């Protein structure tokens, strides 16, 4: 894999999560963001970062996947001050302090958490570790000695609240080693994507290696579908009894509330959190995360219960069993 191919795949990944990033930034900082990306540089991120103008705020972390990548982001101080101010609903301070860095780290954790949730839904495992935020007065504050000068660089133009900021991202990974691995294993582009995303390629099994020698492959013969296919003679679904002892998680949702970090920190004993449901409004009943019905609260002896008042459609109830 050449650096140009690596850049192309990184750009494709950013495009796939752009909407998620914009949504979580909007919720966290209460501003509308526009972000555009430009892949730049020579494929030598150490050389590229040395051309930066300092001071900068440095965000650094590792993505621990099959392809180990170290990420270094350089952020202008005025962007960091504005992000922190928007997050706590105050005016920006004059200079970046440890308090700003700690608060922004909480925001970074939320953004990464949302991205991880989306990728998990696509079958992609993302593990992020060693998140660090610091101030760097010069390039000398960064210890780059352990990094291979190979990878990629990107410039993100961030437009928010009538202001434009430039954020740089540097990715350090051994692209040559990835290319050699791809050549040695004859990996397809899909396999390379899986490697970058952390999927386990060792799980692939070669049938001939497992069974030895030639494998006799024949077309599978399916029986014809009839009106009673999958049913017993009495019309009941076949083997449905196998599912009857399967545990399902049933959850009753009283309501929801979105809160700012600063408001959560103010909560204490006796605090009241107002939910988005009105008194007497039906409560949602969820099975395995899917809505099954609505109901009302009742008291059974000394316990709360819920009386079902309305069922979801048949198709939705069937999905709830999965």
N, C-alpha and C positions, 0 to 999 in steps of 0.2 A: 504494500500500500504506500503510495507516494503522499507527500505532504498535501498536495492539491486534492487528492481523493479524501484525505483525512479532514481537510477544511470543508469539503462539500458535505460530508456526513455530519459534521458538527453544525453546519448551517441548517441542514435538514432537521436535525433534532431540535434546534432552537425554534424553527418555524412550527414544529408540532406542539410545543408547549407555550408558545407566545401568549395565547389567550388565557391560559391558566395563570401565568406570571402577571399579566395585566390585571386580572380579576383580584388576585390576592394582594397586589400592591394597592389597588384602589380601596379594598376593604380595610387594609392595615393603616394606610396613611390618609385616607379620606380625600384623595385627589385622583383626577383622571390622568393616566400616564399614556404616553406614546413612545414606543421604543423601536428603533431601527438598528440593524446590525450590519457591519461591514467587516469582512475578513481581510486582514492586512498582514504585512510583515513578510519575512523571508523564510518562515518555518524554523527560525532560530529565536525562540522567545527570550532567552537571556540577552541576546544582542538587541532585540526590540525594546525590552523594558529599560535597558540602559540609556535609551534615547528619550525617556520620559522626563518631563519637567516636574520636579519635586518642590515643596512637600506634598504628600498625598496620604490618605487613609488607606491602609492595606487590609483587604479581606483575603484570607488564605484558608484552604481546606483541601482535603484529599477525597477523591471518589474511589472507594475501595471495591473495584470490580475486577473482572478477569484482566482488563486493561487498566493498570494503575495510572491514574492521572492526578497531578497536583495542579490546583487552580489558584492563581493569584489575580485578584481584582484590585485596580487602583481607582480610588474614588476621590473627587475633589472635596475639600473640607466644607465648602458652602453647601454641597448636596447633602452631606452627612448631617450638618446642622439643621437644614430644612426638614429632612426626613424625621429626625428626632422631634422637632417642634410640632410637625403635623401629627405624629403619633400620640403625643401627650396634650395636644391642643393648646400650645403656647407659642410665644414669639421665639424666633431663633436666637441662640446665644451668640456671643462674639467669637468664641474659640472652642475647639473640640476638646473635651475632657474624657476621663475614663467613664463617667456616667453616660455620656453619649455613646461610647463604644459598647458598653454593656446593654444599653437599651436597643441599639441597632442590631446587636447579636440576637436578641429575642426576635426581632423582625426577620432576620435571615433564617432562623430556625423555622419560623412559620412558613416562609416562602418555600424552603426546601421540603418541608413536610407536605405541603400541598402538591408540589411537583412529584414527590415520591408516591403519593397516593394515586395520582393520575397514571404514572408509569406502571405501578403495580397492577392497575386495572388493564393495562395493555400487556401484562405478562413480563414486564421488564423490572429487574431487581436493581434498585439504586441504593447504595450504602455510602453515606457521607460521614467523615470523621475529622477530628482535629480542626474544628472551626476556630479561627483566631482573627481578631480585629486589633489593629495597632496603628500608630502614627509613625510615618517615616519622613524625616526631614530631608533625607537624601537616599540615593541608591545604596549607599554603604550600610544602611540600616537593614537591608535584606541579605540574608545568607543564602546565596544561590549556588554555593560550591557543590552541594550534593545532587544538583539537578543535571540531567542530560540536556544539552542545548538543542532540543528537538521538540516539535509540537506545533502550536498554532497561536495566533494572536487575533483578537477581535476588538473593534471599537463599537461601543453602543452609544447612540445618541438618544438621550432621555429628555423628552419634553414634558414639563409638568408645571402647572400654575404660572403659565406665561414665561417660564424660564427654560433654558436649554443647557444641559450638562453633558459632558463627555466622560464615559466610563470605559476603561480598558480592561480586557480580560486576557490572561496569558495561561496557556495550558502546556504543561511539561509532561511528555510521555515519550517513550522510545518508539517512534513511528517506524524506524528501520526494523526493530525487533518484531513489531506487529506485521510488517510486510513479509519478513522471513517466515514467521509462523504461518501466514496465509499461504505462502508459496509451498512450504513443507507439507501442509495438510490439504492443499488444494481447496481452500475454503472459498465459498461463493461470497458475493457481496452481502447476502443475507446473514451468512455466518459471521462475517466481519462486524456487521451491525450488532449481532448478538454478543460478540466478544466485547465490543465497546460498551454495551449496555449491561454487561455483567451476567449474561445467561450462561449456563453450564454446558459447554460443548462436549465435555467428556461423557455426557449422558447418551450421546449418539451410539448406537450399536450396529455393527456390521453383522448381518445374519450369517453370511458365509463363514466369518471368523468364529462365530459362536457355535455353529453346527458342524463346521468342517466340510471341505469339499464342495461339490456342486449341490445346489438346492433345487429340488423339484418343485416348480411353481405352477400351480393350476388355477384356472378361473374358479371363483367361488360360485356355488350353485345356491340360489335363494329359492325358497318356496313361494308359491303364488299367494298374494294377499286375497283374503276373502272377507266376507262380511263379518265373520266371527274370529278373524285373526287376532291373536293376543288375548282371547277370552276363553273361559271354561265353557262347558256345554250349557251351563245355566245362565250364560251371558255375563257373569261377573268377571272383572279384570283378572287375568292370570297372575299368580304370585304377588298380588297386592299385599298379602299378609306379611311378606318379607319387610315391608316398610312400616308396619304398624308400631314397632318398638323403637323407631328412630327418634332420637331427641331433637327437638327444635326449640330455638330460643324465642320466647314470646315477650314482647316489649310493649308497654303502654306509654305513649308520649303525652305528658301533661301540657307541654308547650315548649317554645324555644325562645332564646334571647341572645342577641349579638351584643357583646360588650367590649369596650376599650380596655386595654391592659391597665391603664391608670384607674379605671372604675372597679376592675376586679380586685386590685390591690387595696381598695378602700373598704371592701366587704369585711364584715366582722359579725360577731354573735349578735343576733337580733336584726340584722339587715334584711330587707325585703327586696326580692328580685321580681319585677313585674314581667310576666310571660306574654307571649303574643296571642294567647287565647282568652276570649271573654268568659266570664263565669257562666256555667251552664252549657257551654259549647261542647259538642261531641269530642271525645278524645280518640286519637288514632291508635289502633291495635296493629302491631307489626310482627310478622313471623319471619325469622331469618332476614330481617332488614327490609322486607316487602310488606306493604300495607295490605292487611287482610280484612279489616272491618273497622267500624266506629262504635263507640259505646259510651255509657255513662257510669260514673262512680257510684258504688253502693258499699254498704258496710255489712260484712258477714261475720257474726259473732264479734271478735275483737280484731278482725282483719279487714283491710280494704279489698274490694273486688271491683270488677267492671262488668256491667250487663251489656251484651251486644245488642245494638239497636239497628245496625245496618251492615250487611255484608258487602264486600267488594264483588266485582263480577267474577264469574266462574274461571275465566282465563287467568285473572290476577291471583285468585286463590290457589290455582294449580302451581303457578310460578312460585308462590310463597313456600311450597314444599321443597323446592330445590335448594 
